Amino acid sequence: MQTILANNYPIHFNEKAYEALNLHLKENKYSNLFIIVDSNTNEFCLPQFLPYLETDLTIEIIEFEAGEENKNIETCVQIWNVLTELGADRKSLVINLGGGVVTDLGGFVASTFKRGVDFIHIPTTLLSMVDASVGGKNGVDLGNLKNQIGVINVPTMVLIDTHYLETVPQNEMRSGLAEMLKHGLIYDKEYWEQFLDLKAVDFADFDELIYRSVVIKNEIVTQDPTEKNIRKSLNFGHTLGHAIESYFLENQNKTTLLHGEAIAAGMILESYISLHKKLINKEEFLQIKATIKSIFDDIVFSDNDLAPILELLIHDKKNEYGTIQFALIQGIGKIKIDQSVENELIIKAFDDYKS
């Protein structure tokens, strides 16, 4: 797979990724190297990664506990303190080895430590490969509110090695698949149609599907790095999906959802809204609903869940002037941004989802 040139940084794949990394280390005079991992990637991915490194730099491993609940400013403070204690300076390099939590948080830590040090993302989950590690968004949650604190700052490079997917559980693979489905729905109808019958997907060629997903996201982000226009299309499924994810994260009576599980439900709900705003037809909606439900289990919502989920929409970071903004599909493969939606239609969408 050919290297993809993003906004001032390259995205390298598989064996070529490590060649590019070692050449970069050779050509740049870094003072030391810090690898940020969580407890999962420290166990399963770091032993695979370290043998590829060719450097005489001092290497320090910084680990934090895995899980979205640890993607917060308190974890950042702990890592900033460790970096300080271990002698990190402006010429240090940070490598973030992990899924979306690691790349989001590690990128934010590196972007803000001493006003910014170089960092490299090595995503190890499907979700982080096709979404979280591409585009320059770095940040943490504020309580249960997703990605409220952060910066847009690009890495030095992104290295995607799909062999790490061998360490990923099936539910995490499905979680990443949600973002790939989204890319098809908002940008590429033919790409979406490859997933209509998942049993027919040739997973021997899954690398090519991942590559296409990265290309789609990069093409969108390159046009609009700071999310003033077309990049908002990537929020399809996320306005309601993030509210659902946050609600289930904070509610002790609910099972915490993976990001992709919440986004899958969000895409069905927002497709229903698209239907009732006459942006898609009924055949398109039923195809979307059936395809996503064939992959993801239904989320059980009670009537008491809707009010707090709607309340969380108020805090969505995409809102402008106090108005909730949706990105809705306008036919499969196209998008319409900055759409306001009344609560009554949102509630109807939940009623349809439960039917």
C-alpha positions, 0 to 999 in steps of 0.5 A: 500500500502506497504512503498517503500524504496528509496535511504535512505528515505521511501515513505509512503502512505495514513494513514500509512504516518501520522503514520510514520510522527508523529513517526518521529517527536517524535523520532527526536528533531527538534527545530521548524517546517516550512510548505511551501505551495503555495496559492492553497495548503494553502487554499485547502490542509493545513486544511486537513493536520494540524489535522493529526499533533501530535507535540508540536513544534512551527509550522510556515506556509510560503506561496508563490503565486502559479504558475510556474512563481514563481518557481525562485530564487527570491521566494527562497530569500524571503523564506530564509529571512522568515526562518531567521526572524522566527528563523529557525536553523540547527535543523528545519524541513521543510515540503513541502505541494503542487505540483511539484512547491512546492516540487521542490522549497521547497526542494531546499530552505531546501537543501541550508538553513544553508547548509541543513536542514531536509525536507519532501515532501507531494505531493498534485497533481498527477504529484508531487506524481508520479514524482516531489516528488520522486528522490531527484531533487530540484530546480528552473527555471532561467528565462523561462529555466526549472530547471536550478538551483538546487541540488540532495538531498533526503528528510527525507521521502515522504508522499503520500496521494491520498485523496488530489487529490480530490482538484485537477482540471481535467486538473491538473489530466491529467497533472500528467497522462502524467508522468504515460504514460511515465513510461509505455513507457520507462519501462513497456509495460503492464503498458502502455497498461492499459491506451490504453482505458482510459474509461476502466480504473477502477479509483476505483483502481487508487491508484494501478496505482499511486503506480506502477508509483512510483515503476517504477520511484524509481527503475530507480532512485535507479540504477542511483541517479545522472543521469549518465545513466539509469535515463536519460530515465526519460527525454523521452518527456522532451527534446522537452516538456520542450522547448515547455513549456518554450516557451509558458511560456515566450510568451505573445501571448500563453496560458501557458501550464501545464507541462504534456500538454507540455510533452504529445506533447513532447512524440508524437514528440520524438516517431516520432523521434524514428520511423524515427531512426528505434527504434519503428515500425509504429504500435507502433508509431500510437498507442502512438500518438492516445492514447496520443491525445485521452487524451490531446488537440492538441497544436497549433504551427505556423511556427514562433514557431519552430525557438525559440523552437529549440533555447531553446533546446540549453539550455536544462540541459541534453545537453553535450559538446554542443550536444542536447541529447535525450532519445528515446524509443526502442520499447514500454517499453524500452529506448535508451539514449544519442541520437543526433537528427538533426533539420531537423528531429525535424521539420518533427516531428512537421509537423507530430504532426500538421497533 
